[in-house]
Amino acid sequence: MTAAQELYGFPASKLDAFVARWLQPTREWKEEVLETVQTVERFLRQENFRGERGLVRDAQVLKVFKVGCFGNGTALRSTTEVELVAFLSCFRSFQEEARHHHAVLRLIQKRMSYCRDLLDLGLSNLSVTDGVPSRLIFTIQTRETWKTITVTIVPAYRALGLACPSSEVYVNLIEANGYPGNFSPSFSELQRNFVKHRPTKLKSLLRVVKHWYQQAHHPRPSRPHPQCGGRLQMGYSCSAGQPVSETGLLL
């Protein structure tokens, strides 16, 4: 009996057991993924794009955040995707971030293609994809089991700095007049912490909701998706008509 069939036969009082058995990643797998991704984070922190064309000043990564399901602690057992947000020193405003976003992506892509540590992990499928915002995506393999994982990198302006957001930050955000969602990574720390420090019960509930949504609303070409055009794009890409990865889920 599959996990999808089991869910509908489980009473509410036993959902914790269902999550532990079917949905929650094993400690070994989670540690293996995060250890592998540390190689990517180390590469980002150590790089310094001095005198590169297309940038008005040197670019150095100030901080790297794991966001999405691995960042906030709600990854499903089947998850093989990790999303990173890299705050860069060359972005000193939302406008600068918008102006140089693609240039930075191309620079990271260029440097990454020569990184020996990442090449040793089977670096492949390295490409820049357009989106809101655009991002760098690639695959590497875990060191222990050599399973393939997909990593996404989004460069961003560190709008919040070390302090809590002030009204001025949001005024600047509005004045930047960017496309909706373009500057969302600048607030990724707030988004991550909103879930990361919540009780385990809530994280288990989010796993159940994500699992249920992926199973109950698996898209079919013959019918429109119920959330298409809405704010929640969970498990479906309205533009392409294809399923999206778990890192594309809102939760």
Backbone as CSV, one residue per row, in Angstrom:
resi,resn,N_x,N_y,N_z,CA_x,CA_y,CA_z,C_x,C_y,C_z
1,MET,0.843,-1.192,0.000,0.000,0.000,0.000,0.883,1.249,0.000
2,THR,0.593,2.190,-0.888,1.432,3.367,-1.023,1.089,4.407,0.018
3,ALA,1.970,5.378,0.141,1.748,6.444,1.114,0.492,7.227,0.799
4,ALA,0.204,7.442,-0.499,-0.983,8.203,-0.879,-2.253,7.501,-0.427
5,GLN,-2.305,6.185,-0.562,-3.471,5.432,-0.135,-3.574,5.408,1.388
6,GLU,-2.451,5.347,2.060,-2.453,5.291,3.517,-3.042,6.563,4.138
7,LEU,-2.792,7.716,3.532,-3.200,8.980,4.132,-4.688,9.024,4.415
8,TYR,-5.492,8.585,3.470,-6.937,8.702,3.627,-7.515,7.691,4.606
9,GLY,-6.734,6.700,4.977,-7.217,5.735,5.945,-6.692,5.963,7.347
10,PHE,-5.888,7.019,7.524,-5.301,7.295,8.830,-6.203,8.207,9.648
11,PRO,-6.535,7.821,10.878,-7.289,8.737,11.751,-6.406,9.897,12.193
12,ALA,-7.034,10.998,12.546,-6.293,12.198,12.938,-5.351,11.925,14.102
13,SER,-5.742,11.036,14.994,-4.930,10.768,16.183,-3.613,10.080,15.847
14,LYS,-3.496,9.551,14.627,-2.289,8.835,14.247,-1.510,9.527,13.130
15,LEU,-1.820,10.800,12.888,-1.137,11.519,11.819,0.353,11.689,12.111
16,ASP,0.710,11.818,13.381,2.127,11.932,13.723,2.897,10.699,13.257
17,ALA,2.295,9.536,13.436,2.940,8.296,13.004,3.021,8.232,11.481
18,PHE,1.996,8.746,10.800,2.004,8.768,9.344,3.136,9.659,8.819
19,VAL,3.270,10.834,9.429,4.324,11.762,9.014,5.701,11.136,9.216
20,ALA,5.904,10.527,10.377,7.201,9.931,10.683,7.526,8.769,9.746
21,ARG,6.502,7.994,9.378,6.741,6.803,8.566,6.886,7.119,7.085
22,TRP,6.069,8.065,6.581,5.990,8.278,5.142,6.584,9.598,4.650
23,LEU,6.469,10.656,5.443,6.758,11.992,4.916,8.067,12.606,5.390
24,GLN,8.400,12.432,6.645,9.585,13.096,7.189,10.863,12.462,6.651
25,PRO,11.801,13.275,6.146,13.056,12.707,5.631,13.833,12.007,6.746
26,THR,14.531,10.954,6.392,15.366,10.293,7.379,16.517,11.224,7.770
27,ARG,17.008,11.068,8.978,18.096,11.913,9.445,19.331,11.743,8.556
28,GLU,19.587,10.504,8.122,20.752,10.236,7.289,20.657,10.965,5.944
29,TRP,19.453,10.933,5.338,19.283,11.584,4.043,19.390,13.102,4.166
30,LYS,18.765,13.652,5.201,18.825,15.099,5.401,20.266,15.558,5.612
31,GLU,21.018,14.834,6.433,22.407,15.203,6.694,23.253,15.070,5.430
32,GLU,22.970,14.051,4.632,23.723,13.843,3.401,23.488,14.984,2.417
33,VAL,22.239,15.410,2.280,21.912,16.510,1.377,22.557,17.804,1.852
34,LEU,22.388,18.109,3.141,22.900,19.373,3.663,24.426,19.421,3.629
35,GLU,25.073,18.283,3.861,26.531,18.242,3.788,27.007,18.521,2.365
36,THR,26.291,17.976,1.392,26.636,18.212,-0.006,26.444,19.676,-0.382
37,VAL,25.339,20.261,0.070,25.033,21.652,-0.256,26.035,22.604,0.411
38,GLN,26.647,22.189,1.502,27.670,23.019,2.144,28.819,23.332,1.194
39,THR,29.094,22.426,0.266,30.139,22.679,-0.720,29.768,23.861,-1.605
40,VAL,28.487,23.948,-1.967,28.002,25.074,-2.767,28.075,26.369,-1.960
41,GLU,27.646,26.312,-0.711,27.681,27.500,0.139,29.117,27.987,0.335
42,ARG,30.030,27.061,0.516,31.437,27.432,0.701,31.991,28.104,-0.555
43,PHE,31.629,27.584,-1.708,32.045,28.203,-2.968,31.540,29.641,-3.061
44,LEU,30.284,29.865,-2.724,29.703,31.206,-2.821,30.391,32.180,-1.865
45,ARG,30.666,31.732,-0.650,31.277,32.626,0.344,32.720,32.987,-0.011
46,GLN,33.408,32.084,-0.683,34.826,32.306,-0.967,35.074,33.076,-2.250
47,GLU,34.091,33.129,-3.136,34.289,33.812,-4.412,34.263,35.329,-4.248
48,ASN,35.058,36.004,-5.051,35.070,37.461,-5.088,35.240,37.881,-6.542
49,PHE,34.198,38.489,-7.105,34.211,38.839,-8.518,34.836,40.224,-8.703
50,ARG,36.141,40.282,-8.644,36.848,41.567,-8.734,37.027,41.985,-10.187
51,GLY,36.617,43.221,-10.452,36.860,43.792,-11.770,36.131,43.113,-12.904
52,GLU,35.043,42.407,-12.607,34.292,41.737,-13.661,33.465,42.745,-14.446
53,ARG,33.313,42.503,-15.726,32.504,43.379,-16.563,31.036,43.291,-16.163
54,GLY,30.337,44.395,-16.346,28.901,44.406,-16.080,28.557,44.819,-14.668
55,LEU,29.562,44.940,-13.773,29.308,45.342,-12.394,30.015,46.660,-12.094
56,VAL,29.328,47.514,-11.374,29.901,48.821,-11.052,30.892,48.711,-9.892
57,ARG,30.856,47.625,-9.161,31.770,47.430,-8.031,31.993,45.934,-7.821
58,ASP,32.992,45.613,-7.004,33.270,44.202,-6.725,32.063,43.544,-6.057
59,ALA,31.892,42.265,-6.346,30.770,41.523,-5.775,31.278,40.408,-4.881
60,GLN,30.789,40.386,-3.664,31.139,39.326,-2.720,29.878,38.915,-1.978
61,VAL,29.766,37.612,-1.720,28.583,37.105,-1.023,28.680,37.449,0.460
62,LEU,27.666,38.146,0.954,27.625,38.537,2.361,27.076,37.422,3.238
63,LYS,26.079,36.709,2.712,25.441,35.664,3.494,24.679,34.739,2.546
64,VAL,24.600,33.474,2.922,23.850,32.493,2.137,22.774,31.881,3.023
65,PHE,21.550,31.831,2.501,20.438,31.254,3.249,19.853,30.067,2.506
66,LYS,19.605,29.000,3.241,18.782,27.925,2.702,17.326,28.327,2.916
67,VAL,16.552,28.358,1.843,15.150,28.725,1.946,14.294,27.550,1.463
68,GLY,12.994,27.767,1.332,12.126,26.679,0.907,12.010,25.613,1.977
69,CYS,11.681,24.403,1.573,11.369,23.336,2.527,12.574,22.903,3.358
70,PHE,13.786,22.893,2.773,14.960,22.523,3.561,15.363,23.638,4.508
71,GLY,15.052,24.873,4.140,15.387,25.990,4.998,14.492,26.109,6.211
72,ASN,13.198,25.869,6.014,12.272,26.042,7.143,11.933,24.743,7.859
73,GLY,12.466,23.613,7.375,12.281,22.349,8.086,11.005,21.612,7.768
74,THR,10.486,21.779,6.529,9.252,21.072,6.156,9.437,20.205,4.909
75,ALA,10.671,19.778,4.644,10.935,18.962,3.458,10.230,17.619,3.559
76,LEU,9.733,17.138,2.429,9.163,15.800,2.356,10.275,14.782,2.110
77,ARG,9.981,13.535,2.377,10.991,12.486,2.259,11.541,12.379,0.843
78,SER,10.727,12.655,-0.144,11.143,12.516,-1.540,11.890,13.728,-2.071
79,THR,12.064,14.758,-1.253,12.650,16.004,-1.733,14.116,15.836,-2.118
80,THR,14.448,16.264,-3.327,15.840,16.232,-3.799,16.245,17.610,-4.325
81,GLU,15.616,18.657,-3.800,15.877,20.007,-4.284,16.156,20.946,-3.113
82,VAL,17.150,21.796,-3.292,17.518,22.772,-2.268,17.633,24.138,-2.941
83,GLU,17.064,25.146,-2.302,17.120,26.497,-2.852,17.928,27.394,-1.923
84,LEU,18.856,28.153,-2.510,19.717,29.053,-1.763,19.494,30.494,-2.223
85,VAL,19.512,31.413,-1.271,19.511,32.846,-1.574,20.856,33.399,-1.146
86,ALA,21.534,34.083,-2.069,22.851,34.659,-1.787,22.753,36.180,-1.794
87,PHE,23.026,36.806,-0.655,23.032,38.257,-0.569,24.411,38.775,-0.985
88,LEU,24.435,39.712,-1.934,25.702,40.180,-2.492,25.985,41.635,-2.132
89,SER,27.283,41.929,-1.969,27.701,43.270,-1.571,27.505,44.301,-2.673
90,CYS,27.455,43.870,-3.940,27.333,44.817,-5.055,25.920,45.368,-5.196
91,PHE,24.953,44.768,-4.505,23.578,45.262,-4.536,23.364,46.174,-3.335
92,ARG,23.205,47.471,-3.572,22.987,48.420,-2.482,21.613,49.066,-2.556
93,SER,20.793,48.575,-3.448,19.408,49.039,-3.565,18.647,48.023,-4.399
94,PHE,17.322,48.105,-4.342,16.513,47.217,-5.171,16.766,47.498,-6.650
95,GLN,16.965,48.779,-6.990,17.207,49.131,-8.379,18.500,48.514,-8.901
96,GLU,19.568,48.556,-8.082,20.831,47.946,-8.497,20.692,46.439,-8.654
97,GLU,19.943,45.837,-7.753,19.737,44.385,-7.843,19.026,44.025,-9.138
98,ALA,18.011,44.807,-9.512,17.287,44.548,-10.753,18.187,44.765,-11.965
99,ARG,19.044,45.786,-11.882,19.899,46.149,-13.018,20.988,45.102,-13.264
100,HIS,21.531,44.525,-12.204,22.687,43.634,-12.349,22.374,42.168,-12.048
101,HIS,21.120,41.853,-11.848,20.734,40.487,-11.452,21.256,39.448,-12.443
102,HIS,20.986,39.646,-13.728,21.405,38.655,-14.713,22.924,38.616,-14.872
103,ALA,23.584,39.774,-14.751,25.036,39.799,-14.862,25.674,38.963,-13.752
104,VAL,25.140,39.085,-12.541,25.663,38.311,-11.414,25.409,36.821,-11.624
105,LEU,24.240,36.484,-12.113,23.938,35.075,-12.378,24.941,34.479,-13.367
106,ARG,25.243,35.226,-14.413,26.184,34.732,-15.418,27.592,34.595,-14.843
107,LEU,27.977,35.519,-13.971,29.296,35.450,-13.350,29.411,34.236,-12.440
108,ILE,28.371,34.001,-11.637,28.380,32.818,-10.762,28.430,31.548,-11.600
109,GLN,27.644,31.526,-12.668,27.645,30.369,-13.554,29.035,30.121,-14.135
110,LYS,29.708,31.180,-14.570,31.041,31.058,-15.161,32.044,30.520,-14.150
111,ARG,32.062,31.108,-12.954,33.014,30.662,-11.934,32.704,29.242,-11.463
112,MET,31.444,28.926,-11.341,31.054,27.607,-10.852,31.485,26.509,-11.816
113,SER,31.471,26.785,-13.096,31.823,25.762,-14.088,33.282,25.330,-13.981
114,TYR,34.116,26.129,-13.246,35.529,25.787,-13.073,35.845,25.342,-11.645
115,CYS,34.855,25.254,-10.786,35.085,24.910,-9.388,35.355,23.404,-9.250
116,ARG,36.561,23.052,-8.835,36.950,21.651,-8.751,36.115,20.872,-7.741
117,ASP,35.810,21.480,-6.596,35.023,20.781,-5.576,33.643,20.408,-6.103
118,LEU,33.038,21.294,-6.891,31.713,21.014,-7.434,31.790,20.044,-8.609
119,LEU,32.834,20.152,-9.404,33.014,19.199,-10.501,33.197,17.781,-9.963
120,ASP,33.856,17.668,-8.801,34.025,16.358,-8.166,32.693,15.770,-7.707
121,LEU,31.691,16.633,-7.524,30.356,16.167,-7.134,29.453,15.947,-8.352
122,GLY,30.053,15.925,-9.533,29.275,15.656,-10.742,28.450,16.830,-11.223
123,LEU,28.940,18.038,-11.049,28.214,19.236,-11.478,27.760,19.101,-12.928
124,SER,26.465,19.322,-13.159,25.925,19.213,-14.521,24.647,20.044,-14.631
125,ASN,24.178,20.180,-15.872,22.935,20.908,-16.165,22.960,22.330,-15.601
126,LEU,24.129,22.959,-15.660,24.293,24.306,-15.114,23.718,25.324,-16.089
127,SER,22.674,26.035,-15.658,22.022,26.981,-16.566,21.307,28.069,-15.782
128,VAL,21.105,29.197,-16.452,20.324,30.305,-15.906,18.914,30.210,-16.479
129,THR,17.929,30.210,-15.602,16.542,30.098,-16.043,15.802,31.397,-15.760
130,ASP,14.999,31.824,-16.717,14.189,33.021,-16.534,13.034,32.715,-15.608
131,GLY,12.669,33.678,-14.812,11.565,33.497,-13.882,11.369,34.746,-13.059
132,VAL,10.614,34.623,-11.983,10.364,35.753,-11.079,10.819,35.348,-9.678
133,PRO,12.075,35.614,-9.344,13.142,36.161,-10.201,13.871,35.064,-10.967
134,SER,14.763,35.470,-11.871,15.593,34.503,-12.591,16.595,33.891,-11.619
135,ARG,17.073,32.673,-11.948,17.918,31.940,-11.016,18.896,31.035,-11.742
136,LEU,19.896,30.586,-11.007,20.865,29.622,-11.517,20.485,28.257,-10.971
137,ILE,20.431,27.277,-11.847,20.018,25.938,-11.420,21.004,24.908,-11.965
138,PHE,21.278,23.877,-11.164,22.221,22.841,-11.573,21.992,21.597,-10.724
139,THR,22.648,20.516,-11.092,22.547,19.274,-10.329,23.937,18.841,-9.871
140,ILE,23.982,18.244,-8.691,25.195,17.628,-8.158,24.791,16.308,-7.509
141,GLN,25.769,15.553,-7.079,25.498,14.255,-6.468,25.996,14.218,-5.033
142,THR,25.235,13.544,-4.176,25.632,13.415,-2.781,26.867,12.520,-2.678
143,ARG,27.667,12.746,-1.639,28.944,12.043,-1.527,28.796,10.572,-1.156
144,GLU,27.790,10.269,-0.330,27.657,8.907,0.180,26.960,7.981,-0.808
145,THR,25.762,8.356,-1.243,24.955,7.472,-2.098,24.971,7.881,-3.557
146,TRP,25.598,9.024,-3.874,25.669,9.528,-5.241,24.297,9.710,-5.874
147,LYS,23.341,10.125,-5.050,22.028,10.467,-5.591,22.037,11.911,-6.072
148,THR,21.306,12.171,-7.132,21.286,13.496,-7.735,20.353,14.436,-6.976
149,ILE,20.839,15.625,-6.678,19.996,16.651,-6.096,20.104,17.911,-6.959
150,THR,19.048,18.681,-6.969,18.988,19.915,-7.749,19.140,21.106,-6.811
151,VAL,20.029,22.006,-7.171,20.282,23.190,-6.350,19.945,24.438,-7.166
152,THR,19.266,25.377,-6.527,18.911,26.641,-7.155,19.546,27.775,-6.369
153,ILE,20.140,28.742,-7.075,20.746,29.907,-6.440,20.067,31.166,-6.952
154,VAL,19.630,32.015,-6.025,19.034,33.302,-6.379,19.835,34.413,-5.707
155,PRO,20.498,35.286,-6.459,21.188,36.426,-5.848,20.188,37.500,-5.442
156,ALA,20.463,38.195,-4.336,19.492,39.169,-3.841,20.170,40.317,-3.110
157,TYR,19.459,41.432,-3.025,19.863,42.604,-2.250,19.485,42.377,-0.795
158,ARG,20.447,42.581,0.119,20.185,42.364,1.539,19.492,43.601,2.118
159,ALA,18.214,43.712,1.856,17.458,44.913,2.223,17.310,45.075,3.725
160,LEU,17.268,43.970,4.461,17.005,44.033,5.899,18.266,44.257,6.720
161,GLY,19.418,43.952,6.168,20.656,44.113,6.923,20.638,43.253,8.168
162,LEU,21.096,43.819,9.275,21.132,43.087,10.542,19.979,43.464,11.455
163,ALA,19.167,44.404,11.013,18.086,44.898,11.865,16.726,44.451,11.356
164,CYS,15.715,44.663,12.177,14.350,44.377,11.762,13.955,45.377,10.674
165,PRO,13.062,44.988,9.761,12.687,45.888,8.675,12.005,47.154,9.185
166,SER,12.372,48.277,8.608,11.733,49.547,8.939,10.806,49.949,7.803
167,SER,10.025,50.974,8.048,9.093,51.434,7.019,9.836,51.903,5.775
168,GLU,11.070,52.401,5.957,11.844,52.893,4.823,12.148,51.780,3.814
169,VAL,12.362,50.571,4.331,12.632,49.439,3.448,11.461,49.214,2.504
170,TYR,10.247,49.273,3.029,9.079,49.012,2.206,8.769,50.181,1.279
171,VAL,9.115,51.395,1.713,8.986,52.550,0.820,9.913,52.377,-0.378
172,ASN,11.160,51.969,-0.104,12.118,51.731,-1.195,11.655,50.604,-2.107
173,LEU,11.062,49.599,-1.521,10.548,48.475,-2.309,9.463,48.941,-3.269
174,ILE,8.551,49.766,-2.778,7.476,50.285,-3.630,8.031,51.190,-4.727
175,GLU,8.982,52.038,-4.354,9.555,52.970,-5.329,10.372,52.251,-6.400
176,ALA,10.874,51.061,-6.090,11.633,50.298,-7.089,10.747,49.849,-8.235
177,ASN,9.449,49.717,-7.975,8.466,49.405,-9.018,8.836,48.145,-9.799
178,GLY,9.253,47.118,-9.071,9.619,45.869,-9.726,8.419,44.990,-10.006
179,TYR,8.631,43.984,-10.841,7.564,43.026,-11.131,7.242,42.257,-9.855
180,PRO,5.947,42.002,-9.569,5.578,41.315,-8.323,6.364,40.017,-8.119
181,GLY,7.021,39.904,-6.988,7.797,38.715,-6.656,9.273,38.819,-6.959
182,ASN,9.681,39.822,-7.757,11.089,39.940,-8.144,12.010,40.132,-6.953
183,PHE,11.567,40.886,-5.945,12.412,41.202,-4.805,12.071,40.364,-3.572
184,SER,11.276,39.344,-3.758,10.902,38.487,-2.643,12.105,37.858,-1.945
185,PRO,13.172,37.433,-2.680,14.320,36.837,-2.000,14.994,37.768,-0.986
186,SER,14.847,39.086,-1.138,15.436,40.015,-0.182,14.834,39.856,1.209
187,PHE,13.641,39.287,1.264,12.940,39.102,2.541,12.888,37.622,2.936
188,SER,13.789,36.828,2.346,13.748,35.378,2.560,14.005,34.991,4.005
189,GLU,14.806,35.802,4.730,15.076,35.463,6.125,13.803,35.549,6.958
190,LEU,12.991,36.563,6.716,11.707,36.680,7.422,10.789,35.527,7.058
191,GLN,10.757,35.203,5.771,9.899,34.114,5.307,10.305,32.788,5.926
192,ARG,11.615,32.528,5.957,12.104,31.272,6.513,11.820,31.167,8.000
193,ASN,12.127,32.231,8.736,11.964,32.198,10.187,10.505,32.104,10.613
194,PHE,9.602,32.526,9.735,8.177,32.444,10.053,7.760,31.000,10.326
195,VAL,8.392,30.056,9.630,8.061,28.641,9.808,9.130,27.914,10.609
196,LYS,10.400,28.248,10.384,11.519,27.499,10.966,11.420,27.342,12.478
197,HIS,10.991,28.375,13.177,10.979,28.342,14.640,9.597,28.018,15.218
198,ARG,8.713,27.516,14.388,7.399,27.093,14.860,7.472,25.659,15.403
199,PRO,6.484,25.251,16.209,6.505,23.893,16.808,6.511,22.791,15.754
200,THR,7.017,21.638,16.146,7.086,20.488,15.245,5.713,20.094,14.735
201,LYS,4.695,20.252,15.570,3.329,19.904,15.162,2.920,20.676,13.913
202,LEU,3.252,21.954,13.866,2.894,22.764,12.712,3.648,22.306,11.470
203,LYS,4.919,21.986,11.632,5.695,21.521,10.490,5.156,20.185,9.968
204,SER,4.720,19.336,10.884,4.126,18.064,10.471,2.836,18.314,9.687
205,LEU,2.042,19.285,10.152,0.810,19.628,9.444,1.112,20.135,8.036
206,LEU,2.145,20.972,7.907,2.513,21.492,6.588,2.952,20.362,5.666
207,ARG,3.667,19.383,6.200,4.063,18.228,5.389,2.836,17.460,4.906
208,VAL,1.870,17.281,5.797,0.648,16.562,5.416,-0.106,17.324,4.333
209,VAL,-0.216,18.646,4.499,-0.935,19.465,3.515,-0.238,19.403,2.158
210,LYS,1.096,19.512,2.156,1.827,19.461,0.893,1.677,18.097,0.225
211,HIS,1.797,17.050,1.031,1.650,15.699,0.486,0.244,15.494,-0.064
212,TRP,-0.762,15.914,0.692,-2.148,15.773,0.222,-2.357,16.542,-1.079
213,TYR,-1.825,17.776,-1.144,-2.038,18.602,-2.325,-1.385,17.985,-3.548
214,GLN,-0.169,17.473,-3.377,0.525,16.858,-4.499,-0.211,15.627,-5.010
215,GLN,-0.827,14.883,-4.115,-1.522,13.668,-4.512,-2.940,13.948,-5.019
216,ALA,-3.690,14.752,-4.270,-5.089,14.991,-4.623,-5.245,15.918,-5.808
217,HIS,-4.294,16.819,-6.020,-4.408,17.793,-7.099,-3.318,17.621,-8.135
218,HIS,-2.896,16.393,-8.343,-1.905,16.147,-9.383,-2.489,16.590,-10.711
219,PRO,-1.840,17.514,-11.439,-2.442,18.103,-12.637,-2.644,17.109,-13.760
220,ARG,-3.711,17.306,-14.482,-3.983,16.514,-15.677,-4.221,17.467,-16.832
221,PRO,-3.749,17.135,-18.047,-3.902,18.038,-19.180,-5.353,18.362,-19.514
222,SER,-6.283,17.481,-19.122,-7.672,17.639,-19.533,-8.457,18.624,-18.682
223,ARG,-7.890,19.074,-17.554,-8.653,19.995,-16.710,-7.748,21.081,-16.149
224,PRO,-8.285,22.287,-15.972,-7.474,23.356,-15.393,-7.221,23.102,-13.925
225,HIS,-6.129,23.637,-13.444,-5.794,23.466,-12.037,-6.590,24.442,-11.183
226,PRO,-7.098,24.027,-10.016,-7.948,24.906,-9.210,-7.265,26.163,-8.722
227,GLN,-5.917,26.166,-8.611,-5.226,27.333,-8.094,-4.602,28.171,-9.206
228,CYS,-4.811,27.800,-10.454,-4.177,28.524,-11.541,-4.609,29.986,-11.536
229,GLY,-3.625,30.869,-11.551,-3.927,32.287,-11.535,-4.035,32.856,-10.141
230,GLY,-4.036,32.014,-9.111,-4.142,32.475,-7.740,-2.782,32.616,-7.092
231,ARG,-2.781,32.977,-5.820,-1.525,33.197,-5.119,-0.834,31.891,-4.788
232,LEU,-1.613,30.847,-4.520,-1.011,29.562,-4.168,-0.741,28.758,-5.428
233,GLN,0.515,28.613,-5.756,0.886,27.782,-6.892,1.573,26.546,-6.339
234,MET,0.775,25.652,-5.785,1.325,24.478,-5.103,1.270,23.265,-6.011
235,GLY,2.444,22.846,-6.502,2.500,21.624,-7.287,2.103,21.808,-8.722
236,TYR,2.012,23.057,-9.231,1.563,23.225,-10.602,2.114,24.504,-11.175
237,SER,2.509,24.475,-12.417,2.955,25.677,-13.105,1.881,26.084,-14.089
238,CYS,1.208,27.203,-13.818,0.078,27.608,-14.645,0.497,27.959,-16.060
239,SER,1.697,28.520,-16.210,2.116,28.959,-17.528,2.473,27.793,-18.432
240,ALA,3.144,26.787,-17.871,3.606,25.672,-18.688,2.696,24.460,-18.608
241,GLY,1.786,24.428,-17.641,0.894,23.293,-17.507,1.575,22.050,-17.009
242,GLN,2.658,22.215,-16.239,3.439,21.093,-15.755,3.610,21.170,-14.247
243,PRO,3.830,20.018,-13.576,4.090,20.047,-12.139,5.375,20.815,-11.853
244,VAL,5.438,21.456,-10.688,6.660,22.138,-10.272,7.254,21.385,-9.105
245,SER,8.511,21.673,-8.839,9.200,20.995,-7.740,8.674,21.473,-6.402
246,GLU,9.050,20.733,-5.328,8.552,21.109,-4.018,9.078,22.467,-3.587
247,THR,10.243,22.884,-4.095,10.763,24.192,-3.731,9.915,25.308,-4.318
248,GLY,9.034,24.957,-5.264,8.128,25.950,-5.826,6.851,26.097,-5.011
249,LEU,6.688,25.253,-3.992,5.506,25.356,-3.170,5.620,26.534,-2.204
250,LEU,4.490,27.094,-1.851,4.493,28.259,-0.973,4.904,27.879,0.432
251,LEU,4.545,26.676,0.891,4.800,26.279,2.282,6.247,25.837,2.455
